[in-house]
């Protein structure tokens, strides 16, 4: 192999680049069309390449890169066409979200923020819209609960719904000391 070609292959093995184009693929196609990106590195624009995802086996993640995101391009053997894109490098365009070593944080493009402070042992989610948990077997909350706002308890089926606090039913309880008029009844049982 001539020295010029060898130098080109060595230079291409690991390069810094920026996401230029994104094809989010089609997971529902048969067979699925993979998600891919094109990267600018120096004066070059790569062919369509797959990016490294956190997990891609029985456990899978989906967190596509964004245009303008700085990445590492790894091309084993030095051929960019066979490369893979490793994310993500903080840059002036996309600086680090924090300088707190105790914080893990995700910022979404719509303003949602999810963070966990492992020093304070505190999880925070700030969402511009709504949230839903579907758990047919139930949800358990251990610890005090504070609700700021209206609480609606309903059942998707026409079965009567009840709320129980300290063993007392909100729907089917009896009150003590009931008298007519303006007197106040006793506590529920």
Long-range contacts (C-beta under 8 A, 24 or more apart in sequence): 8-78, 9-77, 9-78, 9-79, 10-78, 11-78, 12-75, 12-78, 12-79, 12-80, 12-83, 13-74, 13-75, 13-76, 13-77, 13-78, 14-72, 14-73, 14-74, 14-75, 15-41, 15-42, 15-72, 15-73, 15-75, 15-80, 16-41, 16-70, 16-71, 16-72, 16-73, 16-89, 17-41, 17-46, 17-70, 17-71, 17-72, 17-73, 17-85, 18-68, 18-69, 18-70, 18-71, 19-65, 19-66, 19-67, 19-68, 19-69, 19-71, 19-85, 20-45, 20-67, 21-67, 22-64, 22-65, 22-66, 22-67, 23-48, 24-64, 35-64, 37-65, 37-85, 39-71, 39-73, 39-85, 41-73, 41-80, 44-80, 46-73, 46-80, 46-81, 46-83, 47-80, 47-81, 49-73, 49-83, 49-84, 49-85, 50-84, 50-85, 51-84, 51-85, 51-86, 51-87, 52-84, 52-85, 52-86, 52-87, 66-94, 66-109, 68-93, 68-94, 69-94, 70-94
